[in-house]
Amino acid sequence: MDDLRQASSTLQDEEEGIPSHASIRERLAHFTWAWFEMTMSTGAIAIVLGNQQKLSYQFYGLRTIGKVFFIIDLVLFLLFCACMTIRFLVSPSALKRSLHHPHESFFFGTFWVSIALILYCTQLYGVPSCGPWLVKALEVCFWIYAGMALLVVVFQYHVIFDKNSLPVADTLPSWIFPAYPFLVLGPLAGVLLYDQHGSSGVNILIGGILFQGLGFSLAFLMYSLYFTRLVGRELPIEPKRPAMYVAVGPAAYTANAFIALAYQAPSTLPPDFLGMTVAPCGELWKAFGVPCGIFLWLLGFWFFAVATVSVVLSAKKMHYTLNYWGFIFPNAGLTTATIQIGYVLDSNGIKAVATAMVICLVAGYIAVALATLKAVWKGEVLWPGRDEDEEDIEGHGMDEGKQEKAA
């Protein structure tokens, strides 16, 4: 049966013009922005483990494991940057094509999200072991990153609006990716506030709310299109359904941002901020911010539940794609938000649930990582005709299934 399946797959590849052999150079020519989903996921796991210290259920060496994931994230990020550089040096026109491609271009945001998560981990694991110079450096990096993310979200969506004509009926969660860098700026601001004081802390607090607002607003617009697609058309094809978890991220990371920023507000904002004299402004921000975060958490969980049901029912028809990393980084945001809620409410029940989520998330990361290594070895990804850059840039000759290739 396996031989028959392999022969059928080989015949199908030949019909689609997919070569049976490829050199390392040819394979690197198809190293796309989507690979940074892996660095997003690795950084997110490091963040989840770093926040686990807020729960009652810990063990010796947990922080060290988090540091190991952070180091792995740094190594992978540098490796992937090198691979992308090789791709663009071998084919200089590939850079422009990747930013204009109707599918690969959406994943450009994953590169920037990976940087934000590295900054988050640097605060989490680096600041306690370094001097005040790192605190100042992270403050500068925060504002530089925010400026770069603004350029990305403006020009990337401009390219998408101007150069591509994508049917609303084909809306997929990956369309949110250009806005994702702003979705992690709020949580980043929240963790930086542990060591940012005075006017620097106030500025970062306000900036975190401002940037998170843009990210979630853009994501909410995409939510509307995506929900319309779910109601009016069939679900994404089976191998792409893990990407449905991407929709979990906006609500989850925004809930995380609301709670993290609200928790830090009393120690960051002056008592008379905004001219408040009846009650300390920071306490009021905390009183409103935490309920807002809890309110959004359930929206993220709903998208998680919808995606999970869809994946379970189609599991037999699925095969590996880079979309499998959608199992990790959006759900890491939901897990971190759960940890934050359990911490601020001091609820043992929520803390226990959060701990179980952490265990499942780490196990899922290991499983997806092993599946990725297997797929690379077997040529199921990083291969001509099998990655996010497969389709023609103009979209000619694409059938409906291929139009959803990289979502």
N, C-alpha and C positions, 0 to 999 in steps of 0.2 A: 504494500500500500504506500509506504514512504517513497519507494522508487517511482511508483506511478505518479505520486504527487510532485516529486522533484522533476520528473520528465515533463509534466504538464506546465509547471512553473517555467522551466527552461524554454518550452515552446512559446509560451505567452511573452516572455522577455524578448525572444527573437522577433515575434510579430510586432512588438512595440519598439524595436530598434535598440534595446538595451544590450550592451556588450556583455559577453561572458567573462572577459578578462579586462583588468584595468591596472595601470601602473600607479604608484604612490602619487606621482605628480597629477595624473588624471583624477585620482580620488580627491586630492586636496583642492582641485579646481571646483569641487562641489561641496566645499566646506562652507555652510551658510550661516547667517546670523542666528538661525534657530538653535544652533549648538549652545548658545549662551543661556538657553533654558536650563542647561545642566549646571552652570555656575550660579544662576539664580537659586536653584534648588539646594545646592551645596551650601551657599551662604545662608539661605533660609534655615537649614537644619542647624547650622552653627548658632544662629540667633535663637532658635527655639530652645536649644540646650543651654544657652547662656541665660535665658529667662526662666529656666526650670528652677533656678535657685530661689525664686519667689514662692515656690510650692513647698509643702511639707514633706514630699516624697522625693528624697535625694539619696545619693550614695557617693562615697569617696571616689574621686577621680572623674566625676561627671563634668566638671569644668575643663579638665584636661582633654576629655573627649571632644568637647566643644571647640577647644583650641586646635585640635587635630583636623576637624572639619574646616575650620577657618584656613589653616595652612593648605589643605587640599584645594580649597576654593581659590586661593591665591595662585597656586601652581597651575590649576586648570585654566584660570583666567589668562595668565601669561601665555600658556600653551595655545589656547584658542586664538589669542591676539596674534601670535606668531603664524598660526595656520591661515588666518584671514589675510595677513600681510603677504604670505607666500602666494595665496590665491590672486590677490590684486596685482602683485608684481609679475606673476606669470601672464596674467590677462588684465592689463590696466583698465580696459573697458568694463570689467566685471563689477567694479565699485559702483559705477553709475547705474548699471543694470540692476544690481542688488537693491538699490535705493528706489528704483522705479518699478520693480517687478510687482505684479498684482498680488503676489502672495509673500514672497520672501521679504519685501520691504516692511511689512508689518512687524517682523521680528527684530528690526533694528533697535527697537526699544528695549529688548532684553539685554543688549550690551550695556545700556545705561543703568538699568535696574541692578545689574550685577555690580556696577561701581558703587551704587548707593548702599547695597548690602555689605560690601567690603568696608565702607566707611562706618557703618553700623557696628560691624564686628570689631573694627579698630577701636571704637569707643568702648565696646563691651570687654574686650580682652587686652587691648593695648594700653589704655589710659591708666588702669590701676598699677601697671608696671613701669610707667614712664613719668617724666616730669611734666610741668605745666605747658611746656612747649608744644606737646601733642594736642592738648586741649585747644590752644590757640590755632594750631594748624587745622584741626577739624572744623573749627568755626569758619576759617577762610575757605576750606574745601566745601563746606555746606553751601555757601553763597555762590561760589564758582559753579558748583554742580547744579544749583537751582537755575542759574543763568543759562547753562548749556542745555538743561532739560527743557527750558522754555523755547530755545531755538529749535530743538528737536521736535517738540510737539506742534510748533507752528509750521515749520517747513515740511515735516514729514506728512502731516495731514494735507498741506497745500499740494504736495506732489500727488498724493492719493486722490484728492479732489480734481486736480487739473489733468493728470495724465491717465488715470484709470477710470473706467466706467463699470462699477461693480453693482450688480442687481441687489436691491434690498432684500429680496427673497433668499439670497445666498449669505446673509449676514452670519458671521461666525465670531466666537469670543476673541479670536486673535486680533480682530479689528481694534480691540481696546489697548493693545500693546504700546502704541505710540504715547498713550497717556499714562502708562504704568510707572514711568520714572517719577511722576508727581504723586502717585498713590503710595510710594514708600518714603516720600519726603516728610510726611507727618510723623510716622513712627521714628524716622531718623532724628527729627527735631526733638521728639520726646526723650530719646535716650541721651542725646547730647546735653539736655538740660540738667542732668545729674551733676555736671561739672561746669556749666556755663552760668555765670552770675552777673548781677547788675544789668546794665543796658544790653550787654551781649545776649544774656538769657532772654530778656524781654523781646528783643528783635527776633531771635530764633523761634520763640513761642508764637509770635504773631506770624512770622514767615511760614511756620509749619501749618498753621490753620489756613493761611492764604493759599499755599501750594496744594494742600490736600483738597481744598475746595475746588480748585481747577481740575485736578485729577478725577475726583469723584463725579463732578458735573459732566465731564466729557464721557466718563464711563457710563453714567446714567443715560445719556443720549444713546449710547451703543446698547445698553440694556433694553431700551425701548425697541430698537431695531431687531435685536436678537430675540426678544419675546415675540415680536410680530412674526419672525421667521418660524419659531417653534409652534405657534398657533396655526399659521397658514401654510406650512410646508413640512415635509418629513424631517426627521432628525438628521444630523450629519452622518455620513457613511461610517460604518462600524469602526474601521481602524483609526478614525479621527475623533471618536467620541471621548477619549481621555482629555482632549482639548476643551471639552465643555466645562471642566473644572476651572478654567481660566476665569470664568464668570464669578467664581467664588471670591477672587482676590479683591476687587474694588470695595465691596462691602466689608470684607474681613479686615483688610489693611486700614480702611477708614475707621472702623470700630476701634482697632488698635490705636490709631492716631488720637481719636477723641479721648480715650481713657488715659493714654500715656501723657498727653499734653494737659489734660484736666488734673491729673494727679500731681503734676509738677507746678501747676499754676500758683498754689498758695505760697510756695517758697520762691517763686520767680517774680511774680507781679508785686509791685509796691501796694500797701494797704489802700492808698488813696488813688490808685490807678483809675483813669477815666473819671476822676472827680468823685468817686464813690466815698460817701461818708457814713452811710447807714450800716454797711457791712463790708468786710474786706473783699475786694474784687476777686482775688484769687480763689477764695472759698466759694464764691458764687459760680465762677467758671467751673470749679470742680463739681459743684452740685448739679450743673446742667450737662457738663461734658460726659460724665460717667453714664447717666441714663441714655444719652444719645448713642454712646458706644454700644450699650446693651441692646438698644433698639435696632441698630444696624447688624448686630451679630446674627440675629435670626434670619435676616435676608441672605447673608452669606451661607448660612446653614441650609436654607431652602435650595439655593443653587447647587450646593453640595449634594443634597438628597436627590434632586432631579438628575444630576450627572451620574450619580452612583447607580440609580435604577436603570438608566440607559446603558451604562457600561455592563452591568451584571446581565441584563437581558440579551446583550449582543456579544458576550465574552467569547463564544465559540467561533465567531466570524472575525475576530480581531487579530491583527498581527502587529509586530513592533513598528513604531515610527517614533520620531523625536517628540511627538505629542505626548508620549508616555510620561514625560517630565511634568506634564500638567497634573499628574497625581500628587506632586510634591509641593511646588512653591506656592500655589494658591492656598492649599490646605495648611501649609505652614503658617500663613497669615491668620487663618481661622484658629489654629491651635494657639498661636501667640496671643490673639485676642481673648481666647478662653482663659489662658493663664492670667492675663491682666484682670479679667473680670473676677476670677477666683481670688486674686490677691487683694483687690480693692474692697470686695465684699467680705473677705475673710471667710469664705464658704468652703468647708472641708469637702462637701459633695462635688462642687465645681472643680476644686483642686484635684480630686481623684479622677474626674472625667478628663481633665486636662492632661494628667499624667498618662492615662491610657491612650490619649490621642498622640502624645509624644512618642510612646512606644510603637504604635502603629505606623507613625510617620517615618521613624528611623528604619523600621523593618521594610517599609515600602521603598524608601530610598535605596537600600541595599539591593532589593529585588530589581528595581528599575536600572540601577547601575550595572548589575550583572547582565540584564537583558540588553543593555546598550553595548557592552563589550562583545556579547555574542553576535549582535546584529552587525557590528563593525567587522568582526572576524568573517562572518558569512557573506558580507557584501550586501546586506539588506538596507544599509544606509551608507552615506559617504561613497556613493557610487553613481556613475552617469545614469540619468533617467530615474533616480529614486529619491531625490531630495527636493527641498522647497523651491529650487530653481529649475525644476523639470520643465514647466510649461513655457511655451514661447512668450516672449515679453509682450507681444501684442495680443496674446490670448487666442490666436487663430487655431482652430482645429481642436479646441479643448471640449471634451464631453463634460457632462455635469459632475461626474465623480472626480475628474481631475481638477475641476474648478475649486474643489474643496481640499486640494492636496495638502496645503500647509496650514490650515486653520487650526 
